[in-house]
Amino acid sequence: MSKNSSDLGSKLDPQLRERLLKESKRPFLGIRRVLWIAFFGSSFIGLFLMSLRALNGVIVPFSDFGIQVSAVVLFGLLLFFDRAKNN
Protein backbone atom coordinates (compact mmCIF):
# COMPACT_ATOMS: atom_id res chain seq x y z
CA MET A 1 0.00 0.00 0.00
CA SER A 2 1.26 3.44 -0.81
CA LYS A 3 0.42 6.43 1.28
CA ASN A 4 0.01 9.81 -0.29
CA SER A 5 1.60 12.94 1.12
CA SER A 6 -1.62 14.21 2.72
CA ASP A 7 -1.76 11.08 4.92
CA LEU A 8 1.82 11.66 6.04
CA GLY A 9 1.15 15.35 6.67
CA SER A 10 -1.79 14.59 8.90
CA LYS A 11 0.30 12.20 11.06
CA LEU A 12 3.13 14.68 11.64
CA ASP A 13 3.16 17.02 14.60
CA PRO A 14 2.13 20.48 13.29
CA GLN A 15 5.17 22.17 14.88
CA LEU A 16 7.54 19.62 13.35
CA ARG A 17 5.86 20.00 9.96
CA GLU A 18 6.21 23.79 10.12
CA ARG A 19 9.88 23.51 11.09
CA LEU A 20 10.57 21.07 8.25
CA LEU A 21 8.85 23.33 5.73
CA LYS A 22 10.85 26.32 6.96
CA GLU A 23 14.11 24.32 6.70
CA SER A 24 13.25 23.21 3.17
CA LYS A 25 12.80 26.85 2.11
CA ARG A 26 16.07 28.02 3.70
CA PRO A 27 18.40 25.04 4.14
CA PHE A 28 21.39 25.22 6.49
CA LEU A 29 20.49 28.68 7.78
CA GLY A 30 22.25 28.18 11.11
CA ILE A 31 25.46 26.90 9.55
CA ARG A 32 25.51 29.73 7.00
CA ARG A 33 24.99 32.34 9.74
CA VAL A 34 27.91 30.93 11.75
CA LEU A 35 30.14 31.00 8.67
CA TRP A 36 29.14 34.56 7.71
CA ILE A 37 29.78 35.75 11.28
CA ALA A 38 33.17 34.01 11.38
CA PHE A 39 34.24 35.38 7.99
CA PHE A 40 32.98 38.88 8.81
CA GLY A 41 34.81 38.84 12.14
CA SER A 42 38.01 37.60 10.55
CA SER A 43 37.95 40.23 7.81
CA PHE A 44 37.10 42.98 10.31
CA ILE A 45 40.00 41.99 12.56
CA GLY A 46 42.29 41.92 9.52
CA LEU A 47 41.12 45.38 8.47
CA PHE A 48 41.54 46.69 12.01
CA LEU A 49 45.10 45.36 12.29
CA MET A 50 45.97 46.63 8.83
CA SER A 51 44.67 50.08 9.79
CA LEU A 52 46.76 50.06 12.97
CA ARG A 53 49.84 49.14 10.95
CA ALA A 54 49.12 51.98 8.51
CA LEU A 55 48.68 54.43 11.39
CA ASN A 56 51.99 53.25 12.81
CA GLY A 57 53.75 54.23 9.60
CA VAL A 58 54.10 50.85 7.94
CA ILE A 59 53.35 50.99 4.22
CA VAL A 60 50.29 48.89 3.50
CA PRO A 61 49.59 48.22 -0.19
CA PHE A 62 46.34 49.77 -1.32
CA SER A 63 45.31 46.50 -2.98
CA ASP A 64 45.55 44.65 0.35
CA PHE A 65 43.53 47.36 2.04
CA GLY A 66 40.93 47.16 -0.73
CA ILE A 67 40.64 43.39 -0.38
CA GLN A 68 40.02 43.70 3.36
CA VAL A 69 37.42 46.44 2.90
CA SER A 70 35.71 44.39 0.19
CA ALA A 71 35.65 41.31 2.44
CA VAL A 72 34.11 43.27 5.32
CA VAL A 73 31.44 44.72 3.03
CA LEU A 74 30.74 41.40 1.28
CA PHE A 75 30.37 39.32 4.43
CA GLY A 76 28.43 42.07 6.14
CA LEU A 77 25.96 42.14 3.26
CA LEU A 78 25.70 38.34 3.20
CA LEU A 79 25.00 38.36 6.92
CA PHE A 80 22.41 41.11 6.49
CA PHE A 81 20.55 39.50 3.58
CA ASP A 82 20.66 36.00 5.12
CA ARG A 83 19.03 37.09 8.37
CA ALA A 84 15.84 35.41 9.51
CA LYS A 85 12.83 37.51 8.63
CA ASN A 86 10.03 37.33 11.15
CA ASN A 87 6.69 37.30 9.35
Backbone atoms as SQL, in Angstrom:
CREATE TABLE atoms (id INTEGER PRIMARY KEY, chain TEXT, resi INTEGER, resn TEXT, atom TEXT, x REAL, y REAL, z REAL);
INSERT INTO atoms VALUES
  (1, 'A', 1, 'MET', 'N', 0.835, -1.189, 0.000),
  (2, 'A', 1, 'MET', 'CA', 0.000, 0.000, 0.000),
  (3, 'A', 1, 'MET', 'C', 0.875, 1.246, 0.000),
  (4, 'A', 2, 'SER', 'N', 0.523, 2.182, -0.792),
  (5, 'A', 2, 'SER', 'CA', 1.258, 3.439, -0.810),
  (6, 'A', 2, 'SER', 'C', 0.414, 4.518, -0.138),
  (7, 'A', 3, 'LYS', 'N', 1.093, 5.329, 0.607),
  (8, 'A', 3, 'LYS', 'CA', 0.419, 6.434, 1.283),
  (9, 'A', 3, 'LYS', 'C', 0.722, 7.713, 0.523),
  (10, 'A', 4, 'ASN', 'N', -0.261, 8.540, 0.380),
  (11, 'A', 4, 'ASN', 'CA', 0.009, 9.807, -0.291),
  (12, 'A', 4, 'ASN', 'C', 0.515, 10.822, 0.727),
  (13, 'A', 5, 'SER', 'N', 0.965, 11.958, 0.247),
  (14, 'A', 5, 'SER', 'CA', 1.599, 12.944, 1.121),
  (15, 'A', 5, 'SER', 'C', 0.622, 13.569, 2.104),
  (16, 'A', 6, 'SER', 'N', -0.667, 13.619, 1.781),
  (17, 'A', 6, 'SER', 'CA', -1.615, 14.206, 2.724),
  (18, 'A', 6, 'SER', 'C', -1.797, 13.319, 3.941),
  (19, 'A', 7, 'ASP', 'N', -1.695, 11.983, 3.771),
  (20, 'A', 7, 'ASP', 'CA', -1.763, 11.082, 4.919),
  (21, 'A', 7, 'ASP', 'C', -0.558, 11.286, 5.828),
  (22, 'A', 8, 'LEU', 'N', 0.626, 11.447, 5.240),
  (23, 'A', 8, 'LEU', 'CA', 1.818, 11.661, 6.041),
  (24, 'A', 8, 'LEU', 'C', 1.767, 13.013, 6.746),
  (25, 'A', 9, 'GLY', 'N', 1.255, 14.022, 6.068),
  (26, 'A', 9, 'GLY', 'CA', 1.152, 15.351, 6.666),
  (27, 'A', 9, 'GLY', 'C', 0.207, 15.383, 7.838),
  (28, 'A', 10, 'SER', 'N', -0.832, 14.578, 7.799),
  (29, 'A', 10, 'SER', 'CA', -1.786, 14.586, 8.902),
  (30, 'A', 10, 'SER', 'C', -1.242, 13.851, 10.116),
  (31, 'A', 11, 'LYS', 'N', -0.267, 12.948, 9.939),
  (32, 'A', 11, 'LYS', 'CA', 0.299, 12.201, 11.059),
  (33, 'A', 11, 'LYS', 'C', 1.444, 12.942, 11.732),
  (34, 'A', 12, 'LEU', 'N', 2.022, 13.927, 11.070),
  (35, 'A', 12, 'LEU', 'CA', 3.130, 14.685, 11.644),
  (36, 'A', 12, 'LEU', 'C', 2.619, 15.706, 12.652),
  (37, 'A', 13, 'ASP', 'N', 3.449, 15.955, 13.648),
  (38, 'A', 13, 'ASP', 'CA', 3.161, 17.016, 14.605),
  (39, 'A', 13, 'ASP', 'C', 3.167, 18.350, 13.846),
  (40, 'A', 14, 'PRO', 'N', 2.186, 19.214, 14.048),
  (41, 'A', 14, 'PRO', 'CA', 2.129, 20.482, 13.291),
  (42, 'A', 14, 'PRO', 'C', 3.379, 21.348, 13.459),
  (43, 'A', 15, 'GLN', 'N', 3.962, 21.366, 14.661),
  (44, 'A', 15, 'GLN', 'CA', 5.167, 22.166, 14.880),
  (45, 'A', 15, 'GLN', 'C', 6.348, 21.589, 14.104),
  (46, 'A', 16, 'LEU', 'N', 6.463, 20.265, 14.102),
  (47, 'A', 16, 'LEU', 'CA', 7.538, 19.619, 13.350),
  (48, 'A', 16, 'LEU', 'C', 7.363, 19.857, 11.857),
  (49, 'A', 17, 'ARG', 'N', 6.140, 19.762, 11.375),
  (50, 'A', 17, 'ARG', 'CA', 5.858, 19.996, 9.960),
  (51, 'A', 17, 'ARG', 'C', 6.231, 21.421, 9.556),
  (52, 'A', 18, 'GLU', 'N', 5.878, 22.391, 10.403),
  (53, 'A', 18, 'GLU', 'CA', 6.206, 23.789, 10.123),
  (54, 'A', 18, 'GLU', 'C', 7.720, 23.996, 10.098),
  (55, 'A', 19, 'ARG', 'N', 8.424, 23.381, 11.041),
  (56, 'A', 19, 'ARG', 'CA', 9.877, 23.514, 11.092),
  (57, 'A', 19, 'ARG', 'C', 10.539, 22.877, 9.872),
  (58, 'A', 20, 'LEU', 'N', 10.028, 21.728, 9.443),
  (59, 'A', 20, 'LEU', 'CA', 10.574, 21.071, 8.250),
  (60, 'A', 20, 'LEU', 'C', 10.313, 21.880, 6.984),
  (61, 'A', 21, 'LEU', 'N', 9.144, 22.480, 6.897),
  (62, 'A', 21, 'LEU', 'CA', 8.846, 23.326, 5.734),
  (63, 'A', 21, 'LEU', 'C', 9.755, 24.554, 5.710),
  (64, 'A', 22, 'LYS', 'N', 9.980, 25.145, 6.878),
  (65, 'A', 22, 'LYS', 'CA', 10.852, 26.318, 6.962),
  (66, 'A', 22, 'LYS', 'C', 12.284, 25.940, 6.576),
  (67, 'A', 23, 'GLU', 'N', 12.753, 24.774, 7.036),
  (68, 'A', 23, 'GLU', 'CA', 14.107, 24.319, 6.705),
  (69, 'A', 23, 'GLU', 'C', 14.235, 24.017, 5.213),
  (70, 'A', 24, 'SER', 'N', 13.174, 23.514, 4.602),
  (71, 'A', 24, 'SER', 'CA', 13.253, 23.212, 3.169),
  (72, 'A', 24, 'SER', 'C', 13.308, 24.479, 2.329),
  (73, 'A', 25, 'LYS', 'N', 12.748, 25.574, 2.839),
  (74, 'A', 25, 'LYS', 'CA', 12.802, 26.847, 2.110),
  (75, 'A', 25, 'LYS', 'C', 14.148, 27.525, 2.263),
  (76, 'A', 26, 'ARG', 'N', 14.777, 27.387, 3.434),
  (77, 'A', 26, 'ARG', 'CA', 16.072, 28.022, 3.701),
  (78, 'A', 26, 'ARG', 'C', 17.004, 27.009, 4.345),
  (79, 'A', 27, 'PRO', 'N', 17.577, 26.096, 3.555),
  (80, 'A', 27, 'PRO', 'CA', 18.402, 25.037, 4.140),
  (81, 'A', 27, 'PRO', 'C', 19.706, 25.570, 4.745),
  (82, 'A', 28, 'PHE', 'N', 20.123, 24.934, 5.820),
  (83, 'A', 28, 'PHE', 'CA', 21.393, 25.215, 6.488),
  (84, 'A', 28, 'PHE', 'C', 21.527, 26.671, 6.930),
  (85, 'A', 29, 'LEU', 'N', 20.449, 27.273, 7.370),
  (86, 'A', 29, 'LEU', 'CA', 20.486, 28.678, 7.780),
  (87, 'A', 29, 'LEU', 'C', 21.451, 28.889, 8.943),
  (88, 'A', 30, 'GLY', 'N', 21.387, 28.024, 9.936),
  (89, 'A', 30, 'GLY', 'CA', 22.250, 28.177, 11.109),
  (90, 'A', 30, 'GLY', 'C', 23.726, 28.065, 10.769),
  (91, 'A', 31, 'ILE', 'N', 24.061, 27.089, 9.937),
  (92, 'A', 31, 'ILE', 'CA', 25.464, 26.899, 9.547),
  (93, 'A', 31, 'ILE', 'C', 25.956, 28.089, 8.733),
  (94, 'A', 32, 'ARG', 'N', 25.114, 28.561, 7.808),
  (95, 'A', 32, 'ARG', 'CA', 25.508, 29.727, 7.001),
  (96, 'A', 32, 'ARG', 'C', 25.729, 30.942, 7.884),
  (97, 'A', 33, 'ARG', 'N', 24.839, 31.161, 8.860),
  (98, 'A', 33, 'ARG', 'CA', 24.988, 32.336, 9.742),
  (99, 'A', 33, 'ARG', 'C', 26.296, 32.264, 10.516),
  (100, 'A', 34, 'VAL', 'N', 26.646, 31.082, 11.019),
  (101, 'A', 34, 'VAL', 'CA', 27.906, 30.926, 11.753),
  (102, 'A', 34, 'VAL', 'C', 29.088, 31.233, 10.837),
  (103, 'A', 35, 'LEU', 'N', 29.051, 30.733, 9.608),
  (104, 'A', 35, 'LEU', 'CA', 30.143, 30.999, 8.670),
  (105, 'A', 35, 'LEU', 'C', 30.241, 32.481, 8.326),
  (106, 'A', 36, 'TRP', 'N', 29.098, 33.121, 8.046),
  (107, 'A', 36, 'TRP', 'CA', 29.139, 34.556, 7.710),
  (108, 'A', 36, 'TRP', 'C', 29.675, 35.366, 8.882),
  (109, 'A', 37, 'ILE', 'N', 29.282, 35.028, 10.103),
  (110, 'A', 37, 'ILE', 'CA', 29.779, 35.754, 11.276),
  (111, 'A', 37, 'ILE', 'C', 31.281, 35.546, 11.434),
  (112, 'A', 38, 'ALA', 'N', 31.741, 34.299, 11.251),
  (113, 'A', 38, 'ALA', 'CA', 33.174, 34.014, 11.381),
  (114, 'A', 38, 'ALA', 'C', 33.980, 34.750, 10.313),
  (115, 'A', 39, 'PHE', 'N', 33.515, 34.704, 9.070),
  (116, 'A', 39, 'PHE', 'CA', 34.240, 35.380, 7.986),
  (117, 'A', 39, 'PHE', 'C', 34.215, 36.899, 8.158),
  (118, 'A', 40, 'PHE', 'N', 33.070, 37.436, 8.582),
  (119, 'A', 40, 'PHE', 'CA', 32.979, 38.878, 8.814),
  (120, 'A', 40, 'PHE', 'C', 33.924, 39.295, 9.937),
  (121, 'A', 41, 'GLY', 'N', 33.925, 38.527, 11.022),
  (122, 'A', 41, 'GLY', 'CA', 34.812, 38.845, 12.142),
  (123, 'A', 41, 'GLY', 'C', 36.275, 38.774, 11.750),
  (124, 'A', 42, 'SER', 'N', 36.632, 37.759, 10.992),
  (125, 'A', 42, 'SER', 'CA', 38.012, 37.599, 10.547),
  (126, 'A', 42, 'SER', 'C', 38.444, 38.760, 9.650),
  (127, 'A', 43, 'SER', 'N', 37.585, 39.122, 8.714),
  (128, 'A', 43, 'SER', 'CA', 37.946, 40.225, 7.815),
  (129, 'A', 43, 'SER', 'C', 37.978, 41.559, 8.553),
  (130, 'A', 44, 'PHE', 'N', 37.094, 41.734, 9.531),
  (131, 'A', 44, 'PHE', 'CA', 37.101, 42.981, 10.310),
  (132, 'A', 44, 'PHE', 'C', 38.367, 43.085, 11.150),
  (133, 'A', 45, 'ILE', 'N', 38.764, 41.977, 11.782),
  (134, 'A', 45, 'ILE', 'CA', 40.004, 41.985, 12.564),
  (135, 'A', 45, 'ILE', 'C', 41.202, 42.271, 11.651),
  (136, 'A', 46, 'GLY', 'N', 41.210, 41.656, 10.474),
  (137, 'A', 46, 'GLY', 'CA', 42.287, 41.921, 9.522),
  (138, 'A', 46, 'GLY', 'C', 42.338, 43.382, 9.104),
  (139, 'A', 47, 'LEU', 'N', 41.178, 43.965, 8.841),
  (140, 'A', 47, 'LEU', 'CA', 41.118, 45.381, 8.474),
  (141, 'A', 47, 'LEU', 'C', 41.570, 46.266, 9.624),
  (142, 'A', 48, 'PHE', 'N', 41.156, 45.917, 10.828),
  (143, 'A', 48, 'PHE', 'CA', 41.544, 46.687, 12.010),
  (144, 'A', 48, 'PHE', 'C', 43.063, 46.657, 12.202),
  (145, 'A', 49, 'LEU', 'N', 43.649, 45.467, 12.120),
  (146, 'A', 49, 'LEU', 'CA', 45.101, 45.356, 12.293),
  (147, 'A', 49, 'LEU', 'C', 45.857, 46.050, 11.161),
  (148, 'A', 50, 'MET', 'N', 45.334, 45.959, 9.958),
  (149, 'A', 50, 'MET', 'CA', 45.968, 46.630, 8.828),
  (150, 'A', 50, 'MET', 'C', 45.905, 48.150, 9.009),
  (151, 'A', 51, 'SER', 'N', 44.801, 48.644, 9.529),
  (152, 'A', 51, 'SER', 'CA', 44.667, 50.083, 9.795),
  (153, 'A', 51, 'SER', 'C', 45.645, 50.529, 10.872),
  (154, 'A', 52, 'LEU', 'N', 45.804, 49.717, 11.915),
  (155, 'A', 52, 'LEU', 'CA', 46.764, 50.056, 12.967),
  (156, 'A', 52, 'LEU', 'C', 48.187, 50.099, 12.425),
  (157, 'A', 53, 'ARG', 'N', 48.506, 49.141, 11.559),
  (158, 'A', 53, 'ARG', 'CA', 49.839, 49.139, 10.950),
  (159, 'A', 53, 'ARG', 'C', 50.038, 50.389, 10.098),
  (160, 'A', 54, 'ALA', 'N', 49.010, 50.789, 9.353),
  (161, 'A', 54, 'ALA', 'CA', 49.116, 51.979, 8.506),
  (162, 'A', 54, 'ALA', 'C', 49.271, 53.236, 9.370),
  (163, 'A', 55, 'LEU', 'N', 48.547, 53.284, 10.488),
  (164, 'A', 55, 'LEU', 'CA', 48.679, 54.430, 11.387),
  (165, 'A', 55, 'LEU', 'C', 50.047, 54.480, 12.054),
  (166, 'A', 56, 'ASN', 'N', 50.674, 53.329, 12.193),
  (167, 'A', 56, 'ASN', 'CA', 51.993, 53.249, 12.812),
  (168, 'A', 56, 'ASN', 'C', 53.109, 53.614, 11.837),
  (169, 'A', 57, 'GLY', 'N', 52.758, 53.810, 10.582),
  (170, 'A', 57, 'GLY', 'CA', 53.750, 54.234, 9.598),
  (171, 'A', 57, 'GLY', 'C', 54.211, 53.140, 8.666),
  (172, 'A', 58, 'VAL', 'N', 53.736, 51.938, 8.839),
  (173, 'A', 58, 'VAL', 'CA', 54.105, 50.846, 7.938),
  (174, 'A', 58, 'VAL', 'C', 53.336, 51.024, 6.634),
  (175, 'A', 59, 'ILE', 'N', 54.010, 50.840, 5.516),
  (176, 'A', 59, 'ILE', 'CA', 53.351, 50.985, 4.222),
  (177, 'A', 59, 'ILE', 'C', 52.513, 49.742, 3.944),
  (178, 'A', 60, 'VAL', 'N', 51.221, 49.970, 3.804),
  (179, 'A', 60, 'VAL', 'CA', 50.286, 48.891, 3.499),
  (180, 'A', 60, 'VAL', 'C', 49.834, 49.084, 2.052),
  (181, 'A', 61, 'PRO', 'N', 50.026, 48.081, 1.205),
  (182, 'A', 61, 'PRO', 'CA', 49.589, 48.221, -0.187),
  (183, 'A', 61, 'PRO', 'C', 48.088, 48.495, -0.281),
  (184, 'A', 62, 'PHE', 'N', 47.743, 49.397, -1.165),
  (185, 'A', 62, 'PHE', 'CA', 46.338, 49.771, -1.321),
  (186, 'A', 62, 'PHE', 'C', 45.479, 48.591, -1.757),
  (187, 'A', 63, 'SER', 'N', 46.064, 47.673, -2.534),
  (188, 'A', 63, 'SER', 'CA', 45.305, 46.500, -2.979),
  (189, 'A', 63, 'SER', 'C', 44.943, 45.607, -1.797),
  (190, 'A', 64, 'ASP', 'N', 45.855, 45.450, -0.843),
  (191, 'A', 64, 'ASP', 'CA', 45.551, 44.655, 0.348),
  (192, 'A', 64, 'ASP', 'C', 44.451, 45.314, 1.176),
  (193, 'A', 65, 'PHE', 'N', 44.549, 46.618, 1.306),
  (194, 'A', 65, 'PHE', 'CA', 43.528, 47.363, 2.043),
  (195, 'A', 65, 'PHE', 'C', 42.165, 47.233, 1.349),
  (196, 'A', 66, 'GLY', 'N', 42.173, 47.303, 0.031),
  (197, 'A', 66, 'GLY', 'CA', 40.933, 47.159, -0.735),
  (198, 'A', 66, 'GLY', 'C', 40.314, 45.782, -0.595),
  (199, 'A', 67, 'ILE', 'N', 41.151, 44.750, -0.554),
  (200, 'A', 67, 'ILE', 'CA', 40.644, 43.394, -0.379),
  (201, 'A', 67, 'ILE', 'C', 39.972, 43.255, 0.979),
  (202, 'A', 68, 'GLN', 'N', 40.596, 43.801, 2.023),
  (203, 'A', 68, 'GLN', 'CA', 40.016, 43.704, 3.363),
  (204, 'A', 68, 'GLN', 'C', 38.701, 44.474, 3.456),
  (205, 'A', 69, 'VAL', 'N', 38.656, 45.660, 2.883),
  (206, 'A', 69, 'VAL', 'CA', 37.417, 46.441, 2.902),
  (207, 'A', 69, 'VAL', 'C', 36.324, 45.703, 2.124),
  (208, 'A', 70, 'SER', 'N', 36.687, 45.139, 0.983),
  (209, 'A', 70, 'SER', 'CA', 35.714, 44.388, 0.187),
  (210, 'A', 70, 'SER', 'C', 35.191, 43.173, 0.949),
  (211, 'A', 71, 'ALA', 'N', 36.070, 42.486, 1.667),
  (212, 'A', 71, 'ALA', 'CA', 35.650, 41.313, 2.441),
  (213, 'A', 71, 'ALA', 'C', 34.702, 41.710, 3.558),
  (214, 'A', 72, 'VAL', 'N', 34.994, 42.803, 4.252),
  (215, 'A', 72, 'VAL', 'CA', 34.106, 43.273, 5.325),
  (216, 'A', 72, 'VAL', 'C', 32.735, 43.626, 4.757),
  (217, 'A', 73, 'VAL', 'N', 32.710, 44.330, 3.640),
  (218, 'A', 73, 'VAL', 'CA', 31.441, 44.720, 3.030),
  (219, 'A', 73, 'VAL', 'C', 30.687, 43.488, 2.521),
  (220, 'A', 74, 'LEU', 'N', 31.380, 42.591, 1.836),
  (221, 'A', 74, 'LEU', 'CA', 30.742, 41.402, 1.276),
  (222, 'A', 74, 'LEU', 'C', 30.123, 40.532, 2.367),
  (223, 'A', 75, 'PHE', 'N', 30.893, 40.200, 3.393),
  (224, 'A', 75, 'PHE', 'CA', 30.368, 39.316, 4.428),
  (225, 'A', 75, 'PHE', 'C', 29.342, 40.020, 5.298),
  (226, 'A', 76, 'GLY', 'N', 29.471, 41.318, 5.440),
  (227, 'A', 76, 'GLY', 'CA', 28.426, 42.071, 6.143),
  (228, 'A', 76, 'GLY', 'C', 27.105, 42.041, 5.389),
  (229, 'A', 77, 'LEU', 'N', 27.178, 42.205, 4.074),
  (230, 'A', 77, 'LEU', 'CA', 25.960, 42.138, 3.261),
  (231, 'A', 77, 'LEU', 'C', 25.357, 40.730, 3.250),
  (232, 'A', 78, 'LEU', 'N', 26.207, 39.706, 3.152),
  (233, 'A', 78, 'LEU', 'CA', 25.700, 38.340, 3.195),
  (234, 'A', 78, 'LEU', 'C', 25.016, 38.049, 4.525),
  (235, 'A', 79, 'LEU', 'N', 25.596, 38.530, 5.597),
  (236, 'A', 79, 'LEU', 'CA', 24.995, 38.356, 6.916),
  (237, 'A', 79, 'LEU', 'C', 23.676, 39.113, 7.019),
  (238, 'A', 80, 'PHE', 'N', 23.628, 40.303, 6.450),
  (239, 'A', 80, 'PHE', 'CA', 22.411, 41.113, 6.487),
  (240, 'A', 80, 'PHE', 'C', 21.287, 40.477, 5.674),
  (241, 'A', 81, 'PHE', 'N', 21.595, 40.040, 4.450),
  (242, 'A', 81, 'PHE', 'CA', 20.554, 39.496, 3.580),
  (243, 'A', 81, 'PHE', 'C', 20.142, 38.073, 3.956),
  (244, 'A', 82, 'ASP', 'N', 20.975, 37.379, 4.735),
  (245, 'A', 82, 'ASP', 'CA', 20.656, 36.002, 5.119),
  (246, 'A', 82, 'ASP', 'C', 20.004, 35.947, 6.496),
  (247, 'A', 83, 'ARG', 'N', 19.627, 37.086, 7.033),
  (248, 'A', 83, 'ARG', 'CA', 19.026, 37.085, 8.370),
  (249, 'A', 83, 'ARG', 'C', 17.617, 36.487, 8.304),
  (250, 'A', 84, 'ALA', 'N', 17.177, 35.995, 9.431),
  (251, 'A', 84, 'ALA', 'CA', 15.835, 35.410, 9.507),
  (252, 'A', 84, 'ALA', 'C', 14.819, 36.548, 9.555),
  (253, 'A', 85, 'LYS', 'N', 13.875, 36.499, 8.673),
  (254, 'A', 85, 'LYS', 'CA', 12.831, 37.511, 8.628),
  (255, 'A', 85, 'LYS', 'C', 11.629, 36.990, 9.382),
  (256, 'A', 86, 'ASN', 'N', 11.200, 37.732, 10.383),
  (257, 'A', 86, 'ASN', 'CA', 10.025, 37.326, 11.147),
  (258, 'A', 86, 'ASN', 'C', 8.783, 37.842, 10.456),
  (259, 'A', 87, 'ASN', 'N', 7.925, 36.914, 10.046),
  (260, 'A', 87, 'ASN', 'CA', 6.692, 37.298, 9.348),
  (261, 'A', 87, 'ASN', 'C', 5.553, 37.385, 10.328);
